[in-house]
């Protein structure tokens, strides 16, 4: 209880300081502009109309605020994923039977999805920022909504067995792709498709997006001659994910393999004998095909 209260106070203080930064930023920019003009160092620069100056400066402030928030959330997600992987490894070594292993893995997944700060406060603040930014930039307003949806999905607990509707997973992936496309100024080249009866299938929560995150981390998505393919198809009790992308010539850092190791452990735990994961790669390309035979109780018939 005390830890939750402290987390809420920290989040409240962070938001207050963030809001306080806007007038400080405007005053500092105004002072620098004034000095440059009065000293003749930059005669072309001027404040002009005060409201236009404030509007443009505020727009830039909220633009970089959204980028920094998305970056921070991305780092938090990576840290949580590593923590979950470490917990999985420890528990796999200590379990004596599969039932206890499944129970503990689902518990660790739920812990991964729980926020460390007051969720309602966070989303209320994002809504507040969105309503204030929207009058200056519809684009940034849309980005805030996408970021909010991405975080809301990550915070939402799956069903008791750790599974979610495939349609929700696909929507989460679409938000992830959209944010990354904005992040790189629409310079990314990829072909994403989700076909078939995705509304009536349940899958492991955050399984597919973990694979897709690897594409963005190690793939060359700025190569128009080789756009990355990310195709999801649900046909009856058959689920197929196909990934095909070119690799970065110089990957950003060494691959730890934690993400894909976790994917394989979760597949083996939840779909033993009912999945096939094939990965073919060389120095330039990477192809992945995942086929899952969905159990009857995960088919949601109308």
C-alpha positions in Angstrom: 0.0 0.0 0.0 2.8 2.4 1.0 4.7 1.6 -2.2 1.6 2.3 -4.3 1.1 5.7 -2.6 4.8 6.6 -3.1 4.5 5.6 -6.8 1.4 7.8 -7.2 3.2 10.7 -5.5 6.3 10.3 -7.8 4.0 10.3 -10.9 2.2 13.4 -9.6 5.5 15.3 -9.0 6.8 14.3 -12.5 3.6 15.6 -14.2 3.8 18.9 -12.2 7.4 19.4 -13.2 6.6 18.6 -16.8 3.8 21.2 -16.9 6.0 23.7 -15.2 8.6 23.2 -17.9 6.4 24.8 -20.5 6.5 28.4 -19.2 10.2 28.0 -18.3 10.8 26.9 -21.9 8.9 29.8 -23.3 10.7 32.4 -21.1 14.1 30.9 -22.0 13.4 30.9 -25.7 12.0 34.5 -25.6 15.2 35.6 -23.7 17.5 33.9 -26.2 15.6 35.4 -29.1 15.8 38.9 -27.6 19.5 38.6 -26.9 20.2 37.5 -30.5 18.2 40.3 -32.0 19.4 43.1 -29.7 23.1 42.2 -30.1 22.8 41.8 -33.8 24.0 38.2 -33.8 20.8 37.2 -35.7 18.9 40.1 -37.1 16.6 37.7 -39.1 15.2 36.2 -35.9 12.4 38.0 -34.1 9.5 37.2 -31.8 6.8 38.5 -34.1 3.2 38.2 -33.0 3.2 37.0 -29.3 0.4 34.5 -29.8 2.1 33.0 -32.9 5.4 32.8 -31.0 3.7 31.1 -28.0 1.7 28.7 -30.2 4.7 27.6 -32.3 6.9 27.2 -29.2 4.2 25.2 -27.3 3.7 23.0 -30.4 7.4 22.1 -30.4 7.4 21.6 -26.6 4.5 19.1 -26.7 6.0 17.4 -29.8 9.2 16.6 -28.0 7.3 15.7 -24.9 5.4 13.0 -26.8 8.6 11.6 -28.3 10.3 11.5 -24.9 7.3 9.8 -23.3 7.2 7.1 -26.0 10.9 6.5 -25.7 10.6 6.2 -21.9 7.7 3.8 -22.2 9.7 1.7 -24.7 12.7 1.4 -22.3 10.3 0.5 -19.4 8.8 -2.3 -21.6 12.2 -3.7 -22.4 13.2 -3.6 -18.7 10.0 -5.4 -17.7 10.5 -8.0 -20.5 14.0 -8.8 -19.2 12.7 -9.1 -15.6 10.0 -11.5 -16.7 12.5 -13.6 -18.6 14.7 -13.8 -15.5 11.7 -14.8 -13.3 10.7 -17.5 -15.9 14.3 -18.9 -15.9 14.4 -19.2 -12.1 11.0 -20.7 -11.8 11.6 -23.2 -14.7 14.6 -24.5 -12.7 12.6 -24.9 -9.5 9.3 -26.5 -10.7 8.7 -30.2 -10.4 5.7 -30.5 -12.7 4.0 -28.7 -15.6 0.9 -27.6 -13.7 2.9 -25.6 -11.1 5.1 -24.2 -13.9 2.0 -23.0 -15.8 0.6 -21.4 -12.7 3.8 -19.5 -11.9 4.3 -18.4 -15.5 0.9 -16.9 -15.7 1.5 -15.2 -12.4 4.7 -13.6 -13.7 2.9 -12.5 -16.9 0.2 -10.7 -14.8 2.9 -9.0 -12.8 4.5 -7.8 -16.1 1.2 -6.2 -17.1 0.6 -4.4 -13.9 1.6 -0.7 -13.8 4.0 0.6 -11.1 2.2 3.9 -11.1 -1.5 4.9 -10.7 -3.0 3.9 -14.0 -6.0 6.2 -13.8 -3.9 9.2 -13.0 -1.6 8.5 -16.0 -4.4 8.1 -18.5 -6.2 11.1 -17.1 -3.0 13.2 -17.6 -2.6 11.8 -21.2 -6.2 12.8 -21.9 -5.6 16.3 -20.5 -2.4 16.7 -22.6 -4.3 15.5 -25.7 -7.2 18.0 -25.3 -4.7 20.8 -24.9 -2.4 19.8 -27.8 -5.2 19.0 -30.2 -6.0 22.7 -30.8 -2.4 23.2 -32.1 -1.7 19.9 -33.9 -4.1 17.1 -34.8 -1.1 14.9 -35.7 0.4 15.1 -32.2 -3.1 14.6 -30.7 -3.4 11.3 -32.7 0.0 10.2 -31.5 -1.0 10.7 -27.9 -4.1 8.6 -28.4 -2.1 5.8 -30.0 0.4 5.9 -27.2 -2.4 5.9 -24.6 -4.0 2.8 -26.4 -0.6 1.1 -26.5 0.0 1.6 -22.7 -3.6 0.7 -21.8 -3.3 -2.7 -23.6 0.0 -3.4 -21.9 -1.6 -2.6 -18.5 -4.7 -4.8 -19.2 -4.6 -8.3 -17.6 -5.3 -11.2 -19.9 -7.8 -14.0 -19.1 -7.0 -16.3 -16.2 -5.1 -18.6 -18.6 -2.9 -15.8 -19.9 -4.7 -15.5 -23.3 -6.4 -12.7 -25.2 -8.5 -12.3 -28.3 -6.3 -12.2 -31.4 -8.2 -9.1 -32.6 -7.0 -7.2 -29.6 -3.5 -8.4 -30.2 -3.7 -7.3 -33.8 -5.0 -3.8 -32.8 -2.1 -3.5 -30.4 0.4 -4.4 -33.1 -1.2 -1.8 -35.4 -0.7 0.9 -32.8 2.9 -0.2 -32.3 3.5 0.0 -36.1 1.8 3.4 -36.4 3.9 4.9 -33.6 7.1 3.6 -35.1 6.1 5.0 -38.5 5.6 8.4 -37.0 8.9 8.1 -35.1 10.8 7.6 -38.3 8.9 10.3 -40.2 7.1 7.7 -42.4 10.4 6.3 -43.8 9.8 2.7 -42.8 8.9 0.1 -45.4 6.8 -2.8 -44.3 3.7 -4.7 -45.4 1.4 -5.7 -42.5 -1.7 -7.8 -43.0 -4.0 -9.6 -40.6 -6.5 -11.8 -42.4 -9.0 -14.5 -41.6 -11.3 -14.9 -38.6 -9.2 -13.0 -36.1 -12.2 -12.1 -34.0 -12.9 -15.7 -32.9 -9.4 -16.9 -31.8 -7.6 -16.5 -28.5 -3.8 -16.5 -28.2 -1.1 -15.9 -25.6 -0.9 -12.3 -24.6 1.9 -10.2 -26.2 3.3 -13.3 -28.0 3.2 -12.0 -31.6 4.2 -8.4 -30.8 7.4 -9.8 -29.2 8.4 -11.3 -32.5 7.5 -8.1 -34.4 9.6 -6.0 -32.0 12.6 -8.0 -33.2 11.9 -7.0 -36.7 12.1 -3.3 -35.7 15.2 -3.9 -33.6 17.3 -5.8 -36.0 15.6 -5.4 -39.4 16.4 -2.8 -42.1 13.0 -1.2 -42.6 14.4 1.8 -44.5 15.2 -0.3 -47.6 12.4 0.3 -50.1 13.7 -2.5 -52.3 13.0 -5.1 -49.5 10.0 -4.0 -47.4 9.5 -6.2 -44.3 6.5 -8.6 -44.5 4.4 -9.2 -41.4 1.4 -11.4 -42.2 -1.0 -12.9 -39.7 -3.7 -15.3 -40.8 -6.3 -17.2 -38.8 -8.1 -20.0 -40.7 -10.3 -22.2 -38.5 -8.0 -23.6 -35.8 -4.8 -22.7 -37.8 -2.9 -19.6 -36.9 0.0 -18.6 -39.1 2.5 -15.7 -38.7 5.0 -15.0 -41.5 7.9 -12.5 -41.1 10.4 -11.7 -43.9 12.8 -8.8 -43.6 16.3 -7.7 -44.6 18.8 -7.3 -41.8 20.6 -4.1 -40.7 24.2 -4.1 -41.9 25.3 -3.0 -38.5 22.7 -4.0 -35.9 22.1 -1.7 -32.9 23.9 -3.6 -30.2 24.4 -7.3 -29.7 21.2 -9.5 -29.7 20.7 -11.1 -26.3 18.1 -13.5 -27.7 16.0 -13.1 -24.6 12.9 -12.2 -26.5 12.8 -15.2 -28.8 13.9 -17.5 -26.0 10.9 -16.3 -24.1 8.7 -16.8 -27.1 9.8 -20.5 -27.5 9.3 -21.2 -23.8 5.8 -19.8 -23.8 4.9 -21.7 -27.0 6.2 -25.0 -25.5 4.3 -24.4 -22.3 1.0 -23.4 -23.9 1.0 -25.3 -27.1 3.2 -28.4 -26.6 3.2 -30.5 -29.7 0.8 -28.1 -31.4 3.1 -25.5 -32.9 6.0 -25.2 -35.4 8.5 -22.4 -35.3 10.8 -22.2 -38.3 13.5 -19.6 -38.6 15.7 -19.2 -41.7 18.4 -16.5 -41.8 21.7 -15.5 -43.3 23.8 -12.4 -43.1 21.3 -10.4 -45.1 17.8 -11.7 -44.6 15.6 -13.2 -41.9 12.5 -15.3 -42.3 10.2 -16.7 -39.6 7.1 -18.9 -39.9 5.0 -19.7 -36.8 2.1 -22.2 -37.2 -0.1 -22.9 -34.2 -2.9 -25.4 -33.9 -5.4 -23.5 -31.8 -7.1 -25.7 -29.1 -10.9 -26.0 -29.4 -11.5 -24.1 -26.2 -9.7 -21.0 -27.7 -12.0 -20.9 -30.7 -14.8 -18.4 -30.0 -17.7 -19.4 -32.1 -20.8 -17.1 -32.3 
